[in-house]
Amino acid sequence: QVQPVESGGGMVQTGGSLRLSCAASGRTSSNYARAWFRQVPGKEREFLAAISLSGASTYYRDSVKGRFTISRDDAKNTVSLQMNSLNPQVTVVYFCPASPTSVPASSLPRSTRGYDYWGQGTHVAASS
């Protein structure tokens, strides 16, 4: 199995950018499709973006299209999420789960139930 480890969180101003990274311990992450979710306190985790096992396809939530970019570097066993034009209101936790499936990104689950492996997340907070 693979164990995601998210990093790159921090403070960000309105309109700012941040790049999150997700390493993978255990089995090589190239055997897994990957996604990014976020969670606001008191709410369920929300799908943001996904990338297929091969890296050939990506899929985004409508509200982040054109602002967020998911990518993977299997040589480094990492997945990244470039986030632009952020508007943080509260502290948000970002997760990068993995799923052992080879379907296109548009067919990957948008629900947390579709992913078997989760990390502890990385926090992004508003900078005053």
Secondary structure, DSSP 8 states (H G I E B T S, - for coil): -EEEEEE--EEE-TT--EEEEEEEEES-GGGSEEEEEEE-TTS--EEEEEE-TTSS-EEE-GGGTTTEEEEEETTTTEEEEEE-S---SS-EEEE--EE---S-GGGS-SSGGG--B----EEEEE--
